[in-house]
Amino acid sequence: MAKNRYHYSGQKTSMAKDQPIHLTKWVTVWVLPMPLRKKYGNIAMIDDQLQKVTGLDSDKMPATVEQKSFGVSRKFIGSVTDTSITIGMEFEVNKDAKTGDIYPFCLFRDWNKLQYDFETGLATEKEDYCGSIVIENHDLKGNVLRKVNAGVIFMEKAIPNWELDRNVEKIYKMNLSFVIENVGLNYKK
């Protein structure tokens, strides 16, 4: 007699003690652009303040193309894909009790100014404002399940305005947009 699908004995996950993937178990490792490394050195505070990463669509596929002939349409997979990825990141912002620095706000403000200084109108070249990032997803034991290695990261947009409201209690969170390129992706097999 076949096992009942709705009984635990008929489910592989239950019988094998398989473990779900926890999307809260991840870390990032940043390498800042050279001009920022001189000022900020150890950048662990970025990962400490990073609360969320969105848009990490690293498994890319070309869009479909359509061919029409005599009223008949056929679709095929295309041959060109966008290799850059735009990701969103949400950071909580704190003030250092000793130095008074607002972090990681000050770091990202300096990165923004490195790309384009709105006060002077000066811009730098890509080699000057790009860093790199590694994003790792782990299992509960700390084993790497997925590793996204982006050889290029830079800010896509300026830091958003501070939205002040005396009637709503909340802490300051920065939502920033980055472009990553030269992405390598490894999954645990």
Contact map, one row per residue, 1 for C-alpha under 8 A:
111000000000000000000000000000000000000000000000000000000000000000000000000000000000000000000000000000000000000000000000000000000000000000000000000000000000000000000000000000000000000000000
111100000000000000000000000000000000000000000000000000000000000000000000000000000000000000000000000000000000000000000000000000000000000000000000000000000000000000000000000000000000000000000
111110101100000000000000000000000000000000000000000000000000000000000000000000000000000000000000000000000000000000000000000000000000000000000000000000000000000000000000000000000000000000000
011111101100000000000000000000000000000000000000000000000000000000000000000000000000000000000000000000000000000000000000000000000000000000000000000000000000000000000000000000000000000000000
001111111110000000000000000000000000000000000000000000000000000000000000000000000000000000000000000000000000000000000000000000000000000000000000000000000000000000000000000000000000000000000
000111110110000000000000000000000000000000000000000000000000000000000000000000000000000000000000000000000000000000000000000000000000000000000000000000000000000000000000000000000000000000000
001111111110000000000000000000000000000000000000000000000000000000000000000000000000000000000000000000000000000000000000000000000000000000000000000000000000000000000000000000000000000000000
000011111110011000000000000000000000000000000000000000000000000000000000000000000000000000000000000000000000000000000000000000000000000000000000000000000000000000000000000000000000000000000
001110111111011000000000000000000000000000000000000000000000000000000000000000000000000000000000000000000000000000000000000000000000000000000000000000000000000000000000000000000000000000000
001111111111001000000000000000000000000000000000000000000000000000000000000000000000000000000000000000000000000000000000000000000000000000000000000000000000000000000000000000000000000000000
000011111111111000000000000000000000000000000000000000000000000000000000000000000000000000000000000000000000000000000000000000000000000000000000000000000000000000000000000000000000000000000
000000001111111101000000000000000000000000000000000000000000000000000000000000000000000000000000000000000000000000000000000000000000000000000000000000000000000000000000000000000000000000000
000000000011111111100000000000000000000000000000000000000000000000000000000000000000000000000000000000000000000000000000000000000000000000000000000000000000000000000000000000000000000000000
000000011011111111000000000000000000000000000000000000000000000000000000000000000000000000000000000000000000000000000000000000000000000000000000000000000000000000000000000000000000000000000
000000011111111111000000000000000000000000000000000000000000000000000000000000000000000000000000000000000000000000000000000000000000000000000000000000000000000000000000000000000000000000000
000000000001111111000000000000000000000000000000000000000000000000000000000000000000000000000000000000000000000000000000000000000000000000000000000000000000000000000000000000000000000000000
000000000000111111100000000000000000000000000000000000000000000000000000000000000000000000000000000000000000000000000000000000000000000000000000000000000000000000000000000000000000000000000
000000000001111111110000000000000000000000000000000000000000000000000000000000000000000000000000000000000000000000000000000000000000000000000000000000000000000000000000000000000000000000000
000000000000100011111000000000000000000000000000000000000000000000000000000000000000000000000000000000000000000000000000000000000000000000000000000000000000000000000000000000000000000000000
000000000000000001111100000000000000000000000000000000000000000000000000000000000000000000000000000000000000000000000000000000000000000000000000000000000000000000000000000000000000000000000
000000000000000000111110000000000000000000000000000000000000000000000000000000000000000000000000000000000000000000000000000000000000000000100000000000000000000000000000000000000000000000000
000000000000000000011111100000000000000000000000000000000000000000000000000000000000000000000000000000000000000000000000000000000000000001110000000000000000000000000000000000000000000000000
000000000000000000001111110000000000000000000000000000000000000000000000000000000000000000000000000000000000000000000000000000000000000010000000000000000000000000000000000000000000000000000
000000000000000000000111110000000000000000000000000000000000000000000000000000000000000000000000000000000000000000000000000000000000000000000000000000000000000000000000000000000000000000000
000000000000000000000111111000000000000000000000000000000000000000000000000000000000000000000000000000000000000000000000000000000000000011110000000000000000000000000000000000000000000000000
000000000000000000000011111100000000000000000000000000000000000000000000000000000000000000000000000000000000000000000000000000000000001111000000000000000000000000000000000000000000000000000
000000000000000000000000111110000000000000000010000000000000000000000000000000000000000000000000000000000000000000000000000000000000001110000000000000000000000000000000000000000000000000000
000000000000000000000000011111000000000000000010000000000000000000000000000000000000000000000000000000000000000000000000000000000000111100000000000000000000000000000000000000000000000000000
000000000000000000000000001111100000000000010010000000000000000000000000000000000000000000000000000000000000000000000000000000000000111000000000000000000000000000000000000000000000000000000
000000000000000000000000000111110000000000100100000000000000000000000000000000000000000000000000000000000000000000000000000000000011110000000000000000000000000000000000000000000000000000000
000000000000000000000000000011111000100000100000000000000000000000000000000000000000000000000000000000000000000000000000000000000011100000000000000000000000000000000000000000000000000000000
000000000000000000000000000001111101100000100000000000000000000000000000000000000000000000000000000000000000000000000000000000000111000000000000000000000000000000000000000000000000000000000
000000000000000000000000000000111111100000000000000000000000000000000000000000000000000000000000000000000000000000000000000000011110000000000000000000000000000000000000000000000000000000000
000000000000000000000000000000011111110000000000000000000000000000000000000000000000000000000000000000000000000000000000000000011010000000000000000000000000000000000000000000000000000000000
000000000000000000000000000000001111111000000000000000000000000000000000000000000000000000000000000000000000000000000000000000010000000000000000000000000000000000000000000000000000000000000
000000000000000000000000000000011111111110000000000000000000000000000000000000000000000000000000000000000010011000000000000000000000000000000000000000000000000000000000000000000000000000000
000000000000000000000000000000111111111111000000000000000000000000000000000000000000000000000000000000000000000000000000000000000000000000000000000000000000000000000000000000000000000000000
000000000000000000000000000000000111111110000000000000000000000000000000000000000000000000000000000000000000000000000000000000000000000000000000000000000000000000000000000000000000000000000
000000000000000000000000000000000011111110000000000000000000000000000000000000000000000000000000000000000000000000000000000000000000000000000000000000000000000000000000000000000000000000000
000000000000000000000000000000000001111111100000000000000000000000000000000000000000000000000000000000000010000000000000000000000000000000000000000000000000000000000000000000000000000000000
000000000000000000000000000000000001111111100000000000000000000000000000000000000000000000000000000000000000000000000000000000000000000000000000000000000000000000000000000000000000000000000
000000000000000000000000000000000000100111111000000000000000000000000000000000000000000000000000000000000000000000000000000000000000000000000000000000000000000000000000000000000000000000000
000000000000000000000000000001110000000111111110000000000000000000000000000000000000000000000000000000000000000000000000000000000000000000000000000000000000000000000000000000000000000000000
000000000000000000000000000010000000000001111111000000000000000000000000000000000000000000000000000000000000000000000000000000000000000000000000000000000000000000000000000000000000000000000
000000000000000000000000000000000000000001111111100000000000000000000000000000000000000000000000000000110000000000000000000000000000000000000000000000000000000000000000000000000000000000000
000000000000000000000000000001000000000000111111110000000000000000000000000000000000000000000000000000010000000000000000000000000000000000000000000000000000000000000000000000000000000000000
000000000000000000000000001110000000000000111111110000000000000000000000000000000000000000000000000000000000000000000000000000000000000000000000000000000000000000000000000000000000000000000
000000000000000000000000000000000000000000011111110000000000000000000000000000000000000000000000000000000000000000000000000000000000000000000000000000000000000000000000000000000000000000000
000000000000000000000000000000000000000000001111111000000000000000000000000000000000000000111000000000010000000000000000000000000000000000000000000000000000000000000000000000000000000000000
000000000000000000000000000000000000000000000111111110000000000000000000000000000000000011110000000000000000000000000000000000000000000000000000000000000000000000000000000000000000000000000
000000000000000000000000000000000000000000000000111110000000000000000000000000000000000011110000000000000000000000000000000000000000000000000000000000000000000000000000000000000000000000000
000000000000000000000000000000000000000000000000011111000000000000000000000000000000000111100000000000000000000000000000000000000000000000000000000000000000000000000000000000000000000000000
000000000000000000000000000000000000000000000000011111110000000000000000000000000000001111000000000000000000000000000000000000000000000000000000000000000000000000000000000000000000000000000
000000000000000000000000000000000000000000000000000111110000000000000000000000000000001110000000000000000000000000000000000000000000000000000000000000000000000000000000000000000000000000000
000000000000000000000000000000000000000000000000000011111000000000000000000000000000111100000000000000000000000000000000000000000000000000000000000000000000000000000000000000000000000000000
000000000000000000000000000000000000000000000000000011111100000000000000000000000000111000000000000000000000000000000000000000000000000000000000000000000000000000000000000000000000000000000
000000000000000000000000000000000000000000000000000000111111000000000000000000000000100000000000000000000000000000000000000000000000000000000000000000000000000000000000000000000000000000000
000000000000000000000000000000000000000000000000000000011111000000000000000000000000100000000000000000000000000000000000000000000000000000000000000100000000000000000000000000000000001010000
000000000000000000000000000000000000000000000000000000001111100000000000000000000000000000000000000000000000000000000000000000000000000000000000000000000000000000000000000000000000000000000
000000000000000000000000000000000000000000000000000000001111110000000000000000001110000000000000000000000000000000000000000000000000000000000000000000000000000000000000000000000000000000000
000000000000000000000000000000000000000000000000000000000011111000000000000000001000000000000000000000000000000000000000000000000000000000000000000000000000000000000000000000000000000000000
000000000000000000000000000000000000000000000000000000000001111100000000000011111100000000000000000000000000000000000000000000000000000000000000000000000000000000000000000000000000000000000
000000000000000000000000000000000000000000000000000000000000111110000000000011011000000000000000000000000000000000000000000000000000000000000000000000000000000000000000000000000000000000000
000000000000000000000000000000000000000000000000000000000000011111000000001111000000000000000000000000000000000000000000000000000000000000000000000000000000000000000000000000000000000000000
000000000000000000000000000000000000000000000000000000000000001111100000001111000000000000000000000000000000000000000000000000000000000000000000000000000000000000000000000000000000000000000
000000000000000000000000000000000000000000000000000000000000000111110000111100000000000000000000000000000000000000000000000000000000000000000000000000000000000000000000000000000000000000000
000000000000000000000000000000000000000000000000000000000000000011111000111000000000000000000000000000000000000000000000000000000000000000000000000000000000000000000000000000000000000000000
000000000000000000000000000000000000000000000000000000000000000001111111110000000000000000000000000000000000000000000000000000000000000000000000000000000000000000000000000000000000000000000
000000000000000000000000000000000000000000000000000000000000000000111111100000000000000000000000000000000000000000000000000000000000000000000000000000000000000000000000000000000000000000000
000000000000000000000000000000000000000000000000000000000000000000011111000000000000000000000000000000000000000000000000000000000000000000000000000000000000000000000000000000000000000000000
000000000000000000000000000000000000000000000000000000000000000000011111100000000000000000000000000000000000000000000000000000000000000000000000000000000000000000000000000000000000000000000
000000000000000000000000000000000000000000000000000000000000000000011111110000000000000000000000000000000000000000000000000000000000000000000000000000000000000000000000000000000000000000000
000000000000000000000000000000000000000000000000000000000000000001111011111000000000000000000000000000000000000000000000000000000000000000000000000000000000000000000000000000000000000000000
000000000000000000000000000000000000000000000000000000000000000001110001111100000000000000000000000000000000000000000000000000000000000000000000000000000000000000000000000000000000000000000
000000000000000000000000000000000000000000000000000000000000000111100000111110000000000000000000000000000000000000000000000000000000000000000000000000000000000000000000000000000000000000000
000000000000000000000000000000000000000000000000000000000000000111000000011111000000000000000000000000000000000000000000000000000000000000000000000000000000000000000000000000000000000000000
000000000000000000000000000000000000000000000000000000000000011110000000001111100000000000000000000000000000000000000000000000000000000000000000000000000000000000000000000000000000000000000
000000000000000000000000000000000000000000000000000000000000011110000000000111111000000000000000000000000000000000000000000000000000000000000000000000000000000000000000000000000000000000000
000000000000000000000000000000000000000000000000000000000000010000000000000011111000000000000000000000000000000000000000000000000000000000000000000000000000000000000000000000000000000000000
000000000000000000000000000000000000000000000000000000000000011000000000000001111100000000000000000000000000000000000000000000000000000000000000000000000000000000000000000000000000000000000
000000000000000000000000000000000000000000000000000000000001111000000000000001111110000000000000000000000000000000000000000000000000000000000000000000000000000000000000000000000000000000000
000000000000000000000000000000000000000000000000000000000001010000000000000000011111100000000000000000000000000000000000000000000000000000000000000000000000000000000000000000000000000000000
000000000000000000000000000000000000000000000000000000000001000000000000000000001111100000000000000000000000000000000000000000000000000000000000000000000000000000000000000000000000111000000
000000000000000000000000000000000000000000000000000000000000000000000000000000000111110000000000000000000000000000000000000000000000000000000000000000000000000000000000000000000011111000000
000000000000000000000000000000000000000000000000000000111100000000000000000000000111111000000000000000000000000000000000000000000000000000000000000000000000000000000000000000000011100000000
000000000000000000000000000000000000000000000000000000110000000000000000000000000001111100000000000000000000000000000000000000000000000000000000000000000001000000000000000000001111000000000
000000000000000000000000000000000000000000000000000011110000000000000000000000000000111110000000000000000000000000000000000000000000000000000000000000000000000000000000000000001111000000000
000000000000000000000000000000000000000000000000000111100000000000000000000000000000011111000000000000000000000000000000000000000000000000000000000000000000000000000000000000111100000000000
000000000000000000000000000000000000000000000000011111000000000000000000000000000000001111100000000000000000000000000000000000000000000000000000000000000000000000000000000001111100000000000
000000000000000000000000000000000000000000000000011110000000000000000000000000000000000111110000000000000000000000000000000000000000000000000000000000000000000000000000000011110000000000000
000000000000000000000000000000000000000000000000111100000000000000000000000000000000000011111000000000010000000000000000000000000000000000000000000000000000000000000000000011100000000000000
000000000000000000000000000000000000000000000000111000000000000000000000000000000000000001111100000000000000000000000000000000000000000000000000000000000000000000000000001111000000000000000
000000000000000000000000000000000000000000000000100000000000000000000000000000000000000000111110000001111000000000000000000000000000000000000000000000000000000000000000001111000000000000000
000000000000000000000000000000000000000000000000000000000000000000000000000000000000000000011111000001110000000000000000000000000000000000000000000000000000000000000000000000000000000000000
000000000000000000000000000000000000000000000000000000000000000000000000000000000000000000001111100111100000000000000000000000000000000000000000000000000000000000000000000000000000000000000
000000000000000000000000000000000000000000000000000000000000000000000000000000000000000000000111111111100000000000000000000000000000000000000000000000000000000000000000000000000000000000000
000000000000000000000000000000000000000000000000000000000000000000000000000000000000000000000011111100000000000000000000000000000000000000000000000000000000000000000000000000000000000000000
000000000000000000000000000000000000000000000000000000000000000000000000000000000000000000000001111100000000000000000000000000000000000000000000000000000000000000000000000000000000000000000
000000000000000000000000000000000000000000000000000000000000000000000000000000000000000000000001111110000000000000000000000000000000000000000000000000000000000000000000000000000000000000000
000000000000000000000000000000000000000000000000000000000000000000000000000000000000000000000011111111000000000000000000000000000000000000000000000000000000000000000000000000000000000000000
000000000000000000000000000000000000000000000000000000000000000000000000000000000000000000000011001111100100000000000000000000000000000000000000000000000000000000000000000000000000000000000
000000000000000000000000000000000000000000000000000000000000000000000000000000000000000000001111000111111100000000000000000000000000000000000000000000000000000000000000000000000000000000000
000000000000000000000000000000000000000000001000000000000000000000000000000000000000000000001111000011111110000000000000000000000000000000000000000000000000000000000000000000000000000000000
000000000000000000000000000000000000000000001100100000000000000000000000000000000000000000101100000001111111000000000000000000000000000000000000000000000000000000000000000000000000000000000
000000000000000000000000000000000000000000000000000000000000000000000000000000000000000000001000000001111111100000000000000000000000000000000000000000000000000000000000000001000000000000000
000000000000000000000000000000000000000000000000000000000000000000000000000000000000000000000000000011111111110000000000000000000000000000000000000000000000000000000000000000000000000000000
000000000000000000000000000000000001000100000000000000000000000000000000000000000000000000000000000000111111111000000000000000000000000000000000000000000000000000000000000000000000000000000
000000000000000000000000000000000000000000000000000000000000000000000000000000000000000000000000000000011111111100000000000000000000000000000000000000000000001000000000000000000000000000000
000000000000000000000000000000000000000000000000000000000000000000000000000000000000000000000000000000001111111110000000000000000000000000000000000000000000001000000000000000000000000000000
000000000000000000000000000000000001000000000000000000000000000000000000000000000000000000000000000000000111111111000000000000000000000000000000000000000000000000000000000000000000000000000
000000000000000000000000000000000001000000000000000000000000000000000000000000000000000000000000000000000011111111100000000000001000000000000000000000000010000000000000000000000000000000000
000000000000000000000000000000000000000000000000000000000000000000000000000000000000000000000000000000000001111111111000000000000000000000000000000000000010011000000000000000000000000000000
000000000000000000000000000000000000000000000000000000000000000000000000000000000000000000000000000000000000111111111100000000000000000000000000000000000000000000000000000000000000000000000
000000000000000000000000000000000000000000000000000000000000000000000000000000000000000000000000000000000000011111111000001100011000000000000000000000000000000000000000000000000000000000000
000000000000000000000000000000000000000000000000000000000000000000000000000000000000000000000000000000000000001111111000001110011000000000000000000000000000000000000000000000000000000000000
000000000000000000000000000000000000000000000000000000000000000000000000000000000000000000000000000000000000000111111100111100000000000000000000000000000000000000000000000000000000000000000
000000000000000000000000000000000000000000000000000000000000000000000000000000000000000000000000000000000000000111111111111000000000000000000000000000000000000000000000000000000000000000000
000000000000000000000000000000000000000000000000000000000000000000000000000000000000000000000000000000000000000010011111110000000000000000000000000000000000000000000000000000000000000000000
000000000000000000000000000000000000000000000000000000000000000000000000000000000000000000000000000000000000000000001111100000000000000000000000000000000000000000000000000000000000000000000
000000000000000000000000000000000000000000000000000000000000000000000000000000000000000000000000000000000000000000001111110000000000000000000000000000000000000000000000000000000000000000000
000000000000000000000000000000000000000000000000000000000000000000000000000000000000000000000000000000000000000000011111111000000000000000000000000000000000000000000000000000000000000000000
000000000000000000000000000000000000000000000000000000000000000000000000000000000000000000000000000000000000000000011101111100000000000000000000000000000000000000000000000000000000000000000
000000000000000000000000000000000000000000000000000000000000000000000000000000000000000000000000000000000000000001111000111110000000000000000000000000000000000000000000000000000000000000000
000000000000000000000000000000000000000000000000000000000000000000000000000000000000000000000000000000000000000001110000011111011000000000000000000000000000000000000000000000000000000000000
000000000000000000000000000000000000000000000000000000000000000000000000000000000000000000000000000000000000000000100000001111111000000000000000000000000000000000000000000000000000000000000
000000000000000000000000000000000000000000000000000000000000000000000000000000000000000000000000000000000000000000000000000111111100000000000000000000000000000000000000000000000000000000000
000000000000000000000000000000000000000000000000000000000000000000000000000000000000000000000000000000000000000000000000000011111100000000000000000000000000000000000000000000000000000000000
000000000000000000000000000000001110000000000000000000000000000000000000000000000000000000000000000000000000000001100000000111111100000000000000000000000000000000000000000000000000000000000
000000000000000000000000000000001100000000000000000000000000000000000000000000000000000000000000000000000000001001100000000111111110000000000000000000000100000000000000000000000000000000000
000000000000000000000000000000011000000000000000000000000000000000000000000000000000000000000000000000000000000000000000000001111111000000000000000000011100000000000000000000000000000000000
000000000000000000000000000001111100000000000000000000000000000000000000000000000000000000000000000000000000000000000000000000001111100000000000000000111100000000000000000000000000000000000
000000000000000000000000000001110000000000000000000000000000000000000000000000000000000000000000000000000000000000000000000000000111110000000000000011111000000000000000000000000000000000000
000000000000000000000000000111100000000000000000000000000000000000000000000000000000000000000000000000000000000000000000000000000011111000000000000011111000000000000000000000000000000000000
000000000000000000000000000111000000000000000000000000000000000000000000000000000000000000000000000000000000000000000000000000000001111100000000001111000000000000000000000000000000000000000
000000000000000000000000011110000000000000000000000000000000000000000000000000000000000000000000000000000000000000000000000000000000111110000000001110000000000000000000000000000000000000000
000000000000000000000000011100000000000000000000000000000000000000000000000000000000000000000000000000000000000000000000000000000000011111000001111100000000000000000000000000000000000000000
000000000000000000000010111000000000000000000000000000000000000000000000000000000000000000000000000000000000000000000000000000000000001111100001111000000000000000000000000000000000000000000
000000000000000000000100110000000000000000000000000000000000000000000000000000000000000000000000000000000000000000000000000000000000000111111111110000000000000000000000000000000000000000000
000000000000000000001100100000000000000000000000000000000000000000000000000000000000000000000000000000000000000000000000000000000000000011111111100000000000000000000000000000000000000000000
000000000000000000000100100000000000000000000000000000000000000000000000000000000000000000000000000000000000000000000000000000000000000001111110000000000000000000000000000000000000000000000
000000000000000000000000000000000000000000000000000000000000000000000000000000000000000000000000000000000000000000000000000000000000000001111110000000000000000000000000000000000000000000000
000000000000000000000000000000000000000000000000000000000000000000000000000000000000000000000000000000000000000000000000000000000000000001111111000000000000000000000000000000000000000000000
000000000000000000000000000000000000000000000000000000000000000000000000000000000000000000000000000000000000000000000000000000000000000001111111100000000000000000000000000000000000000000000
000000000000000000000000000000000000000000000000000000000000000000000000000000000000000000000000000000000000000000000000000000000000000111100111111000000000000000000000000000000000000000010
000000000000000000000000000000000000000000000000000000000000000000000000000000000000000000000000000000000000000000000000000000000000000111100011111000000000000000000000000000000000000000110
000000000000000000000000000000000000000000000000000000000000000000000000000000000000000000000000000000000000000000000000000000000000000111000001111100000000000000000000000000000000000011110
000000000000000000000000000000000000000000000000000000000000000000000000000000000000000000000000000000000000000000000000000000000000011110000001111110000000000000000000000000000000000011100
000000000000000000000000000000000000000000000000000000000100000000000000000000000000000000000000000000000000000000000000000000000000011100000000011111000000000000000000000000000000001111000
000000000000000000000000000000000000000000000000000000000000000000000000000000000000000000000000000000000000000000000000000000000001111000000000001111100000000000000000000000000000001110000
000000000000000000000000000000000000000000000000000000000000000000000000000000000000000000000000000000000000000000000000000000000001110000000000000111111000000000000000000000000001111100000
000000000000000000000000000000000000000000000000000000000000000000000000000000000000000000000000000000000000000000000000000000000011100000000000000011111000000000000000000000000001111000000
000000000000000000000000000000000000000000000000000000000000000000000000000000000000000000000000000000000000000000000000000000000111100000000000000001111100000000000000000000000011111000000
000000000000000000000000000000000000000000000000000000000000000000000000000000000000000000000000000000000000000000000000000000000111100000000000000001111110000000000000000000000111100000000
000000000000000000000000000000000000000000000000000000000000000000000000000000000000000000000000000000000000000000000000000000001110000000000000000000011111000000000000000000000111000000000
000000000000000000000000000000000000000000000000000000000000000000000000000000000000000000000000000000000000001100000000000000000000000000000000000000001111110000000000000000011110000000000
000000000000000000000000000000000000000000000000000000000000000000000000000000000000010000000000000000000000000000000000000000000000000000000000000000000111110000000000000000001110000000000
000000000000000000000000000000000000000000000000000000000000000000000000000000000000000000000000000000000000000000000000000000000000000000000000000000000011111000000000000000011100000000000
000000000000000000000000000000000000000000000000000000000000000000000000000000000000000000000000000000000000000100000000000000000000000000000000000000000011111100000000000000010000000000000
000000000000000000000000000000000000000000000000000000000000000000000000000000000000000000000000000000000001100100000000000000000000000000000000000000000000111110000000000001110000000000000
000000000000000000000000000000000000000000000000000000000000000000000000000000000000000000000000000000000000000000000000000000000000000000000000000000000000011111000000000001110000000000000
000000000000000000000000000000000000000000000000000000000000000000000000000000000000000000000000000000000000000000000000000000000000000000000000000000000000001111100000000000000000000000000
000000000000000000000000000000000000000000000000000000000000000000000000000000000000000000000000000000000000000000000000000000000000000000000000000000000000000111110000000100000000000000000
000000000000000000000000000000000000000000000000000000000000000000000000000000000000000000000000000000000000000000000000000000000000000000000000000000000000000011111000000000000000000000000
000000000000000000000000000000000000000000000000000000000000000000000000000000000000000000000000000000000000000000000000000000000000000000000000000000000000000001111100000000000000000000000
000000000000000000000000000000000000000000000000000000000000000000000000000000000000000000000000000000000000000000000000000000000000000000000000000000000000000000111111000000000000000000000
000000000000000000000000000000000000000000000000000000000000000000000000000000000000000000000000000000000000000000000000000000000000000000000000000000000000000000011111100000000000000000000
000000000000000000000000000000000000000000000000000000000000000000000000000000000000000000000000000000000000000000000000000000000000000000000000000000000000000000001111100000000000000000000
000000000000000000000000000000000000000000000000000000000000000000000000000000000000000000000000000000000000000000000000000000000000000000000000000000000000000000001111110000000000000000000
000000000000000000000000000000000000000000000000000000000000000000000000000000000000000000000000000000000000000000000000000000000000000000000000000000000000000000000111111000000000000000000
000000000000000000000000000000000000000000000000000000000000000000000000000000000000000000000000000000000000000000000000000000000000000000000000000000000000000000000001111100000000000000000
000000000000000000000000000000000000000000000000000000000000000000000000000000000000000000011000000000000000000000000000000000000000000000000000000000000000000000000000111110000000000000000
000000000000000000000000000000000000000000000000000000000000000000000000000000000000000000011000000000000000000000000000000000000000000000000000000000000000000001000000011111000000000000000
000000000000000000000000000000000000000000000000000000000000000000000000000000000000000001111000000000000000000000000000000000000000000000000000000000000000000000000000001111100000000000000
000000000000000000000000000000000000000000000000000000000000000000000000000000000000000011111000000000001000000000000000000000000000000000000000000000000000001100000000000111110000000000000
000000000000000000000000000000000000000000000000000000000000000000000000000000000000000111100000000000000000000000000000000000000000000000000000000000000000001100000000000011111000000000000
000000000000000000000000000000000000000000000000000000000000000000000000000000000000000111000000000000000000000000000000000000000000000000000000000000000010111100000000000001111100000000000
000000000000000000000000000000000000000000000000000000000000000000000000000000000000011110000000000000000000000000000000000000000000000000000000000000000011100000000000000000111110000000000
000000000000000000000000000000000000000000000000000000000000000000000000000000000000011110000000000000000000000000000000000000000000000000000000000000001111100000000000000000011111000000000
000000000000000000000000000000000000000000000000000000000000000000000000000000000001111000000000000000000000000000000000000000000000000000000000000000011111000000000000000000001111100000000
000000000000000000000000000000000000000000000000000000000000000000000000000000000001111000000000000000000000000000000000000000000000000000000000000001111100000000000000000000000111111000000
000000000000000000000000000000000000000000000000000000000000000000000000000000000011100000000000000000000000000000000000000000000000000000000000000001111000000000000000000000000011111000000
000000000000000000000000000000000000000000000000000000000000000000000000000000000011000000000000000000000000000000000000000000000000000000000000000001110000000000000000000000000001111100000
000000000000000000000000000000000000000000000000000000000100000000000000000000000011000000000000000000000000000000000000000000000000000000000000000111110000000000000000000000000001111110000
000000000000000000000000000000000000000000000000000000000000000000000000000000000000000000000000000000000000000000000000000000000000000000000000000111000000000000000000000000000000011111000
000000000000000000000000000000000000000000000000000000000100000000000000000000000000000000000000000000000000000000000000000000000000000000000000011110000000000000000000000000000000001111100
000000000000000000000000000000000000000000000000000000000000000000000000000000000000000000000000000000000000000000000000000000000000000000000000011100000000000000000000000000000000000111110
000000000000000000000000000000000000000000000000000000000000000000000000000000000000000000000000000000000000000000000000000000000000000000000000111000000000000000000000000000000000000011111
000000000000000000000000000000000000000000000000000000000000000000000000000000000000000000000000000000000000000000000000000000000000000000000001110000000000000000000000000000000000000001111
000000000000000000000000000000000000000000000000000000000000000000000000000000000000000000000000000000000000000000000000000000000000000000000000000000000000000000000000000000000000000000111
